[in-house]
Amino acid sequence: MLEQMRIRGLGVIEDAVLRFAPGFNAVTGETGAGKTMVVTGLGLLFGDRAESGRVRPGVERAVVEGRLELADASRAAKRAQEYGAALDPADPAPDGGERSELLINRAVAAAGSSGSRAFLGGQPVPVAVLAELAEDLVAMHGQSSQQLLRQPARQRDALDRYAAEPLLGVLGAYRAAYTEYKAVCAEIDELTTRAAERFREADALRYGLAEIEKAEPREGEREELVAEIDRLGSAESLRTAAARAHEALSAQDSPESVGDALTLLNHARRALDPEKDKDPALAALAGRLEDLYWQLTESAADLAGYLAGIEADPARLEHAHERVADLDALCRHVGRYLEAEPEVTVGAVLAWGERAALRLAELEGDDGRIDEMTGRRDDLHARLAPLADQVSALRTEAAGTFAAAVGTELAALAMPHARIEVRVNGREEFGPSGRDEVELLLAPHPGAPFLPIAKGASGGELSRVMLAIEVVFAGADPVPTLVFDEVDQGVGGQAAIEVGRRLARLARSCQVIVVTHLPQVAAFADRQLVVAKDTAGAVTSSDVTVVADADRYTEIARMLSGHTESDSAKDHARELVDAAAAERGRAGSGAA
């Protein structure tokens, strides 16, 4: 619900605040007083196109601010929070539901200045966001803002809510099947459109895996081969070094030599052995010589074994070189699939092979997946057809009832010969809401062809047609606030009373804001706001008043005859207001 709107620098309005109430709000005032700017301000608040020419002369920009109360669980509140809007806590609703307040701000620069700005809950947003949010907040009905009439999808949705059960139940089952059907179709499309790409990928994977299988690499194999190549390529130099070292330690093959390390160490060990028990220090030195002797003995034996194992093997050396070349070639080939790897090793190749095998199995299973999903798609398609037919039949039935009800309302709104037709046009393809397009058509007088309502009705008739439609829907459209401008154009007498009566009926289920010049309409309002210009030709907050009791009778009298001091006009005004209040009371909506 819209609680308050402040307008600054828009047309004749200098700075004014309008406070709205639940139920039926009527905005009245003399011609040129600024009622049109109220409607313009509402439009700007909810995303209408900005016109710099509307900005009041002498100010840099026009600003419209609105404060709305939303249920925390409403889609509008959730969408606002998605855009980063801050919501302020409000008093709980009578039903105990949690509610919040949302602030909307729209600024329009004067000609020559830069653009239009919008804020949602203190967060700057594109103006289009306000229009998007308005879909859940308000429906503007005037000669230039026939939202429902311009949106076939919204017409269809409203008709579905009007029809209620069992249509909504069948439609729910259809939508669940349709959602699954579209998901299956999307998966099939992805699998089939990527068939060539999948084939190329699978072929490359098979080639790479075949190369790995052919080479049969082993983790760490290349490092071992490099070490072996170094050893085989240096066999002679290794043999010479080991022989010299062995000879220096133990020249057993040359008995005449007494200069090897073991012989000399043995002489030293034996020289100390007889005397070591006489002095602990000498015994420690003898022990160290004993340890050195046996360590050198073991080293000499190891060198002898190493010498025996060294042999030149050209064939083995060539084989090792060839194997390393094969592993390097494999790494280069698989490296094309491992661009992110800093260095392609045999280990990286083996890891890629494991992943490639899994991916290949997945790709080779796609053909079977396509067959499976195609069968699933066909089953879902077969389920959709009868559900869509049921939805169409129920819509067609509801369309006839709805058209007759709107025709009855139009007759009471001074359009006695107007006829409404709701066409449910079937399509071949399935959509999210079935196979139907719903179109509202109007024949305003006998002999006139049925045309889309926006084309078949004149400017003054459009709002009355919209009012009749809204009354029949009576809450089927979930928008919480309805705004009507010029709904009473070309209407008077009893028809004007019927307009007021129907607006009051609408206000039982939602907030209604009406800009009107008819006293018969204003008399039915729960709250009446009067807009007036001051002597300088501007509208300020002091010039927007909520009238009640005697003040309201005076305003209604002005609307009736133009004379606020006429006793007969005031008596007539009192009669109108009291009769409307009594009728609202009988209807259960309460008196003003």
SESE-551819 format. One line per 8 residues: number of its first residue (from 1); their letters; for each residue z, y, x of C-alpha. Coordinates in nm, 2 decimals. Layout:
residues N
NUM = A = Z Y X  ...
//
This chain:
residues 592
1 = MLEQMRIR = 0.00 0.00 0.00  -0.08 0.35 0.12  0.25 0.55 0.12  0.15 0.88 0.27  -0.16 1.07 0.39  -0.16 1.39 0.59  -0.48 1.60 0.62  -0.52 1.88 0.87
9 = GLGVIEDA = -0.83 2.10 0.92  -1.06 1.92 0.67  -1.27 2.14 0.45  -1.05 2.37 0.24  -0.73 2.17 0.34  -0.54 2.34 0.61  -0.24 2.11 0.64  -0.13 1.90 0.34
17 = VLRFAPGF = 0.07 1.58 0.28  0.01 1.35 -0.01  0.27 1.10 -0.10  0.15 0.80 -0.31  0.35 0.56 -0.51  0.30 0.20 -0.62  0.09 0.16 -0.94  -0.15 0.43 -1.07
25 = NAVTGETG = -0.18 0.76 -0.88  -0.39 1.03 -1.03  -0.51 1.33 -0.81  -0.61 1.63 -1.02  -0.68 2.00 -0.96  -0.93 2.27 -1.04  -1.29 2.24 -0.93  -1.31 2.33 -0.56
33 = AGKTMVVT = -0.94 2.29 -0.50  -0.99 2.01 -0.25  -0.99 1.69 -0.45  -1.31 1.59 -0.28  -1.15 1.64 0.07  -0.87 1.39 -0.04  -1.14 1.13 -0.10  -1.31 1.23 0.23
41 = GLGLLFGD = -0.98 1.20 0.41  -0.92 0.85 0.27  -1.27 0.75 0.38  -1.21 0.88 0.73  -0.88 0.70 0.75  -1.06 0.37 0.68  -1.36 0.40 0.91  -1.62 0.61 0.73
49 = RAESGRVR = -1.88 0.80 0.94  -1.75 1.13 1.06  -1.93 1.46 0.99  -1.84 1.75 1.21  -1.95 1.99 0.93  -1.65 1.88 0.73  -1.41 2.03 0.99  -1.24 2.35 0.87
57 = PGVERAVV = -1.39 2.66 1.04  -1.17 2.80 1.32  -1.01 2.47 1.42  -1.11 2.23 1.70  -1.08 1.91 1.50  -0.98 1.76 1.16  -0.70 1.51 1.17  -0.61 1.25 0.90
65 = EGRLELAD = -0.30 1.04 0.93  -0.19 0.76 0.70  0.12 0.55 0.67  0.08 0.21 0.51  0.32 -0.06 0.41  0.20 -0.42 0.49  0.35 -0.76 0.44  0.42 -0.91 0.78
73 = ASRAAKRA = 0.24 -1.23 0.68  -0.07 -1.05 0.56  -0.40 -1.08 0.75  -0.42 -0.70 0.79  -0.09 -0.70 0.98  -0.19 -0.98 1.20  -0.53 -0.82 1.28  -0.37 -0.49 1.36
81 = QEYGAALD = -0.13 -0.66 1.60  -0.43 -0.83 1.77  -0.56 -0.49 1.85  -0.23 -0.39 2.00  -0.10 -0.18 1.71  0.28 -0.13 1.69  0.43 -0.20 1.35  0.76 -0.04 1.24
89 = PADPAPDG = 1.00 -0.24 1.02  1.01 -0.14 0.65  1.25 -0.23 0.37  1.20 -0.59 0.25  0.99 -0.64 -0.06  1.15 -0.73 -0.40  1.05 -1.09 -0.34  1.23 -1.09 -0.01
97 = GERSELLI = 0.92 -1.09 0.20  0.93 -0.91 0.54  0.73 -0.59 0.55  0.62 -0.33 0.81  0.48 0.01 0.83  0.15 0.08 1.01  0.03 0.43 1.12  -0.34 0.51 1.12
105 = NRAVAAAG = -0.48 0.83 1.28  -0.83 0.96 1.28  -0.95 1.28 1.45  -1.30 1.44 1.40  -1.41 1.71 1.64  -1.58 2.03 1.52  -1.95 2.08 1.59  -2.02 2.11 1.96
113 = SSGSRAFL = -1.71 1.92 2.06  -1.69 1.56 2.16  -1.68 1.28 1.90  -1.43 1.11 1.68  -1.11 0.93 1.79  -0.91 0.66 1.61  -0.56 0.53 1.67  -0.40 0.22 1.51
121 = GGQPVPVA = -0.03 0.19 1.54  -0.04 0.43 1.84  -0.31 0.23 2.01  -0.65 0.39 2.06  -0.92 0.17 1.90  -1.29 0.21 1.82  -1.36 0.36 1.48  -1.52 0.03 1.38
129 = VLAELAED = -1.18 -0.13 1.39  -1.06 0.09 1.11  -1.36 -0.01 0.90  -1.29 -0.38 0.98  -0.92 -0.35 0.89  -1.01 -0.17 0.57  -1.17 -0.49 0.43  -0.82 -0.62 0.38
137 = LVAMHGQS = -0.65 -0.29 0.28  -0.86 -0.08 0.05  -1.17 -0.08 -0.17  -1.33 0.27 -0.21  -1.53 0.31 -0.53  -1.75 0.62 -0.57  -2.11 0.72 -0.57  -2.13 0.66 -0.20
145 = SQQLLRQP = -1.88 0.38 -0.14  -1.96 0.08 -0.36  -1.84 -0.18 -0.11  -1.83 -0.48 -0.34  -2.17 -0.39 -0.48  -2.33 -0.38 -0.13  -2.19 -0.71 -0.01  -2.33 -1.02 -0.17
153 = ARQRDALD = -2.08 -1.24 0.03  -1.79 -1.04 -0.11  -1.94 -1.07 -0.46  -1.95 -1.45 -0.42  -1.59 -1.46 -0.28  -1.46 -1.25 -0.57  -1.64 -1.47 -0.82  -1.48 -1.78 -0.66
161 = RYAAEPLL = -1.13 -1.63 -0.69  -1.21 -1.53 -1.05  -1.31 -1.89 -1.13  -0.99 -2.02 -0.96  -0.93 -2.39 -1.00  -1.10 -2.63 -1.00  -1.37 -2.44 -0.81  -1.14 -2.34 -0.52
169 = GVLGAYRA = -1.03 -2.70 -0.48  -1.39 -2.83 -0.46  -1.48 -2.54 -0.23  -1.19 -2.62 0.00  -1.32 -2.98 0.03  -1.67 -2.86 0.09  -1.56 -2.62 0.36  -1.36 -2.88 0.54
177 = AYTEYKAV = -1.67 -3.11 0.55  -1.90 -2.82 0.64  -1.68 -2.72 0.94  -1.69 -3.08 1.07  -2.06 -3.10 1.00  -2.14 -2.78 1.20  -1.92 -2.91 1.49  -2.11 -3.24 1.50
185 = CAEIDELT = -2.45 -3.05 1.48  -2.34 -2.82 1.76  -2.25 -3.12 1.98  -2.58 -3.30 1.91  -2.77 -2.98 1.99  -2.59 -2.94 2.32  -2.65 -3.30 2.42  -3.02 -3.30 2.32
193 = TRAAERFR = -3.11 -2.95 2.46  -2.96 -3.04 2.79  -3.13 -3.38 2.81  -3.37 -3.28 3.09  -3.09 -3.11 3.28  -2.87 -3.42 3.24  -3.15 -3.65 3.36  -3.20 -3.44 3.67
201 = EADALRYG = -2.83 -3.44 3.74  -2.80 -3.82 3.68  -3.10 -3.89 3.91  -2.95 -3.68 4.19  -2.62 -3.86 4.15  -2.78 -4.20 4.16  -2.97 -4.11 4.48  -2.65 -3.98 4.65
209 = LAEIEKAE = -2.45 -4.29 4.55  -2.73 -4.51 4.68  -2.72 -4.34 5.01  -2.34 -4.39 5.03  -2.38 -4.76 4.93  -2.64 -4.81 5.19  -2.44 -4.65 5.47  -2.11 -4.81 5.37
217 = PREGEREE = -1.91 -4.54 5.55  -1.54 -4.59 5.63  -1.27 -4.32 5.64  -1.22 -4.22 6.01  -1.51 -4.42 6.13  -1.70 -4.13 6.29  -1.40 -4.03 6.50  -1.36 -4.38 6.62
225 = LVAEIDRL = -1.72 -4.41 6.72  -1.71 -4.07 6.91  -1.42 -4.20 7.11  -1.60 -4.53 7.18  -1.92 -4.34 7.29  -1.71 -4.13 7.53  -1.56 -4.45 7.68  -1.88 -4.65 7.70
233 = GSAESLRT = -2.07 -4.36 7.85  -1.81 -4.32 8.13  -1.75 -4.69 8.22  -1.83 -4.65 8.59  -1.62 -4.35 8.65  -1.33 -4.50 8.45  -1.36 -4.82 8.66  -1.35 -4.62 8.99
241 = AAARAHEA = -1.05 -4.42 8.88  -0.85 -4.72 8.76  -0.93 -4.92 9.08  -0.82 -4.64 9.31  -0.50 -4.60 9.11  -0.43 -4.97 9.12  -0.49 -4.99 9.49  -0.25 -4.70 9.55
249 = LSAQDSPE = 0.01 -4.88 9.36  -0.04 -5.23 9.47  -0.30 -5.33 9.74  -0.24 -5.71 9.68  -0.61 -5.78 9.75  -0.56 -5.63 10.11  -0.25 -5.81 10.26  -0.28 -5.61 10.58
257 = SVGDALTL = -0.22 -5.29 10.40  0.14 -5.18 10.39  0.08 -4.83 10.26  0.07 -4.89 9.88  0.34 -4.75 9.66  0.49 -5.08 9.55  0.53 -5.21 9.92  0.69 -4.89 10.04
265 = LNHARRAL = 0.92 -4.87 9.73  1.02 -5.23 9.78  1.10 -5.16 10.15  1.32 -4.87 10.04  1.49 -5.08 9.77  1.57 -5.36 10.02  1.70 -5.12 10.28  1.96 -4.99 10.04
273 = DPEKDKDP = 2.05 -5.32 9.88  2.30 -5.45 10.15  2.49 -5.12 10.17  2.49 -5.00 9.80  2.83 -5.15 9.72  3.01 -4.94 9.98  2.94 -4.60 9.82  2.89 -4.53 9.45
281 = ALAALAGR = 2.65 -4.24 9.52  2.43 -4.48 9.72  2.45 -4.74 9.45  2.32 -4.49 9.19  2.02 -4.41 9.42  1.96 -4.78 9.47  1.96 -4.83 9.09  1.70 -4.55 9.04
289 = LEDLYWQL = 1.48 -4.71 9.31  1.51 -5.04 9.13  1.40 -4.89 8.80  1.10 -4.71 8.97  1.00 -5.03 9.13  0.97 -5.23 8.81  0.80 -4.94 8.62  0.54 -4.92 8.89
297 = TESAADLA = 0.50 -5.30 8.88  0.43 -5.28 8.50  0.19 -4.99 8.55  0.00 -5.18 8.82  -0.03 -5.48 8.59  -0.16 -5.26 8.31  -0.42 -5.10 8.54  -0.53 -5.45 8.64
305 = GYLAGIEA = -0.58 -5.55 8.28  -0.76 -5.22 8.21  -1.00 -5.29 8.50  -1.07 -5.64 8.37  -1.16 -5.49 8.03  -1.40 -5.22 8.14  -1.76 -5.33 8.13  -2.09 -5.14 8.08
313 = DPARLEHA = -2.24 -5.23 7.74  -2.57 -5.03 7.69  -2.65 -5.21 7.36  -2.31 -5.13 7.21  -2.34 -4.77 7.33  -2.69 -4.73 7.16  -2.56 -4.88 6.84  -2.26 -4.64 6.83
321 = HERVADLD = -2.50 -4.34 6.88  -2.72 -4.47 6.60  -2.43 -4.52 6.36  -2.30 -4.16 6.43  -2.65 -4.03 6.36  -2.66 -4.22 6.03  -2.32 -4.09 5.92  -2.42 -3.73 6.01
329 = ALCRHVGR = -2.73 -3.76 5.81  -2.53 -3.89 5.51  -2.29 -3.59 5.54  -2.58 -3.35 5.55  -2.74 -3.51 5.24  -2.42 -3.52 5.03  -2.33 -3.17 5.16  -2.58 -3.02 4.92
337 = YLEAEPEV = -2.35 -3.12 4.64  -2.04 -2.99 4.83  -2.13 -2.62 4.89  -1.77 -2.52 4.85  -1.65 -2.75 5.13  -1.60 -2.57 5.46  -1.69 -2.89 5.66  -1.85 -3.20 5.52
345 = TVGAVLAW = -1.68 -3.51 5.66  -1.71 -3.88 5.59  -1.38 -3.84 5.39  -1.53 -3.56 5.18  -1.84 -3.78 5.12  -1.63 -4.07 5.00  -1.43 -3.84 4.77  -1.76 -3.70 4.62
353 = GERAALRL = -1.88 -4.05 4.57  -1.58 -4.14 4.35  -1.63 -3.82 4.14  -2.01 -3.88 4.12  -1.96 -4.24 3.99  -1.74 -4.11 3.71  -1.98 -3.83 3.62  -2.28 -4.07 3.62
361 = AELEGDDG = -2.10 -4.30 3.38  -2.03 -4.00 3.15  -2.40 -3.89 3.16  -2.53 -4.24 3.10  -2.30 -4.26 2.80  -2.45 -3.95 2.64  -2.74 -4.13 2.48  -2.51 -4.36 2.30
369 = RIDEMTGR = -2.30 -4.05 2.21  -2.61 -3.89 2.05  -2.68 -4.19 1.84  -2.31 -4.20 1.73  -2.30 -3.83 1.65  -2.64 -3.84 1.46  -2.50 -4.11 1.23  -2.19 -3.90 1.18
377 = RDDLHARL = -2.40 -3.60 1.10  -2.60 -3.79 0.84  -2.29 -3.91 0.67  -2.14 -3.56 0.65  -2.47 -3.42 0.52  -2.47 -3.68 0.25  -2.11 -3.58 0.16  -2.20 -3.20 0.15
385 = APLADQVS = -2.48 -3.23 -0.11  -2.27 -3.34 -0.41  -1.98 -3.11 -0.31  -2.22 -2.81 -0.29  -2.37 -2.91 -0.63  -2.02 -2.91 -0.79  -1.95 -2.57 -0.64  -2.28 -2.43 -0.78
393 = ALRTEAAG = -2.21 -2.57 -1.12  -1.86 -2.43 -1.14  -1.99 -2.09 -1.01  -2.26 -2.08 -1.27  -2.01 -2.16 -1.54  -1.77 -1.88 -1.42  -2.06 -1.64 -1.38  -2.14 -1.66 -1.75
401 = TFAAAVGT = -1.78 -1.60 -1.85  -1.75 -1.32 -1.60  -2.07 -1.14 -1.72  -1.95 -1.16 -2.08  -1.61 -1.01 -1.99  -1.76 -0.73 -1.79  -2.00 -0.65 -2.08  -1.70 -0.62 -2.31
409 = ELAALAMP = -1.53 -0.38 -2.07  -1.85 -0.17 -2.03  -1.88 -0.13 -2.41  -1.54 0.03 -2.41  -1.63 0.25 -2.12  -1.92 0.43 -2.31  -2.18 0.19 -2.19  -2.22 -0.02 -2.51
417 = HARIEVRV = -2.57 -0.14 -2.45  -2.53 -0.23 -2.08  -2.56 -0.60 -1.99  -2.44 -0.77 -1.68  -2.59 -1.08 -1.53  -2.44 -1.28 -1.25  -2.72 -1.48 -1.08  -2.62 -1.78 -0.87
425 = NGREEFGP = -2.93 -1.85 -0.66  -2.94 -2.18 -0.48  -3.07 -2.22 -0.12  -3.20 -2.52 0.07  -2.97 -2.49 0.37  -2.59 -2.53 0.36  -2.37 -2.24 0.44  -1.99 -2.19 0.49
433 = SGRDEVEL = -1.95 -2.13 0.11  -2.21 -2.37 -0.02  -2.57 -2.32 -0.09  -2.54 -2.02 -0.33  -2.62 -1.65 -0.31  -2.44 -1.45 -0.58  -2.59 -1.13 -0.71  -2.46 -0.89 -0.97
441 = LLAPHPGA = -2.74 -0.74 -1.19  -2.73 -0.47 -1.45  -2.95 -0.37 -1.74  -2.80 -0.03 -1.84  -2.98 -0.01 -2.18  -3.20 -0.23 -2.41  -3.54 -0.30 -2.26  -3.43 -0.22 -1.91
449 = PFLPIAKG = -3.49 -0.49 -1.65  -3.20 -0.65 -1.47  -3.16 -0.48 -1.13  -2.90 -0.50 -0.85  -2.61 -0.29 -0.98  -2.64 -0.03 -0.70  -3.00 0.03 -0.81  -2.97 -0.03 -1.18
457 = ASGGELSR = -2.68 0.22 -1.25  -2.68 0.60 -1.22  -2.43 0.78 -1.00  -2.19 0.83 -1.29  -2.23 0.48 -1.42  -2.16 0.31 -1.08  -1.79 0.38 -1.08  -1.75 0.27 -1.44
465 = VMLAIEVV = -1.93 -0.05 -1.37  -1.71 -0.10 -1.07  -1.40 -0.03 -1.28  -1.51 -0.29 -1.54  -1.57 -0.54 -1.27  -1.23 -0.47 -1.11  -1.05 -0.50 -1.44  -1.21 -0.84 -1.51
473 = FAGADPVP = -1.13 -0.96 -1.16  -0.78 -0.83 -1.22  -0.63 -0.93 -0.88  -0.90 -1.18 -0.78  -0.99 -0.94 -0.50  -0.69 -0.94 -0.27  -0.74 -0.58 -0.15  -0.40 -0.41 -0.23
481 = TLVFDEVD = -0.53 -0.05 -0.28  -0.82 0.06 -0.50  -0.96 0.41 -0.48  -1.19 0.55 -0.76  -1.38 0.88 -0.74  -1.59 1.01 -1.03  -1.51 0.70 -1.23  -1.49 0.93 -1.54
489 = QGVGGQAA = -1.82 1.12 -1.48  -2.01 1.16 -1.81  -1.72 1.02 -2.01  -1.50 1.18 -2.28  -1.31 1.12 -2.59  -1.21 0.77 -2.67  -1.41 0.63 -2.38  -1.20 0.85 -2.14
497 = IEVGRRLA = -0.88 0.70 -2.29  -1.02 0.35 -2.23  -1.09 0.44 -1.87  -0.73 0.55 -1.83  -0.60 0.24 -2.01  -0.80 0.01 -1.78  -0.69 0.19 -1.46  -0.33 0.14 -1.58
505 = RLARSCQV = -0.40 -0.23 -1.64  -0.54 -0.26 -1.28  -0.23 -0.08 -1.14  -0.01 -0.37 -1.26  -0.14 -0.59 -0.98  -0.23 -0.33 -0.71  -0.21 0.03 -0.61  -0.47 0.25 -0.77
513 = IVVTHLPQ = -0.56 0.60 -0.65  -0.80 0.80 -0.88  -0.95 1.14 -0.84  -1.01 1.26 -1.19  -1.08 1.57 -1.40  -1.01 1.40 -1.73  -0.66 1.45 -1.89  -0.70 1.13 -2.08
521 = VAAFADRQ = -0.72 0.94 -1.75  -0.45 1.14 -1.57  -0.21 1.08 -1.86  -0.19 0.71 -1.78  -0.09 0.76 -1.42  0.25 0.66 -1.29  0.23 0.95 -1.05  0.02 1.26 -1.08
529 = LVVAKDTA = -0.05 1.48 -0.77  -0.20 1.83 -0.82  -0.41 1.99 -0.55  -0.45 2.37 -0.57  -0.58 2.64 -0.34  -0.36 2.94 -0.24  -0.48 3.30 -0.27  -0.64 3.27 0.08
537 = GAVTSSDV = -0.86 2.98 -0.03  -0.67 2.72 0.17  -0.47 2.41 0.07  -0.14 2.35 0.24  0.15 2.11 0.17  0.30 2.36 -0.07  -0.02 2.34 -0.27  0.00 1.96 -0.32
545 = TVVADADR = 0.27 1.88 -0.57  0.39 1.58 -0.76  0.42 1.69 -1.12  0.65 1.54 -1.38  0.80 1.63 -1.72  0.72 1.99 -1.82  0.51 2.06 -1.51  0.30 1.76 -1.59
553 = YTEIARML = 0.24 1.87 -1.94  0.13 2.21 -1.81  -0.12 2.04 -1.57  -0.26 1.82 -1.85  -0.28 2.13 -2.08  -0.49 2.30 -1.81  -0.72 2.00 -1.79  -0.75 1.99 -2.17
561 = SGHTESDS = -0.84 2.36 -2.23  -0.80 2.56 -1.92  -0.50 2.74 -2.07  -0.17 2.66 -1.93  0.02 2.89 -2.17  -0.13 2.75 -2.49  0.14 2.58 -2.70  -0.11 2.37 -2.88
569 = AKDHAREL = -0.26 2.25 -2.55  0.09 2.17 -2.42  0.17 1.98 -2.74  -0.16 1.78 -2.70  -0.07 1.72 -2.34  0.27 1.59 -2.43  0.12 1.37 -2.69  -0.13 1.22 -2.44
577 = VDAAAAER = 0.13 1.16 -2.17  0.39 1.01 -2.41  0.14 0.79 -2.58  0.01 0.66 -2.25  0.37 0.60 -2.13  0.45 0.41 -2.45  0.15 0.20 -2.41  0.23 0.12 -2.05
585 = GRAGSGAA = 0.58 0.03 -2.16  0.45 -0.21 -2.42  0.23 -0.37 -2.15  0.54 -0.42 -1.94  0.45 -0.18 -1.66  0.73 0.07 -1.73  0.71 0.44 -1.82  0.63 0.72 -1.58
//
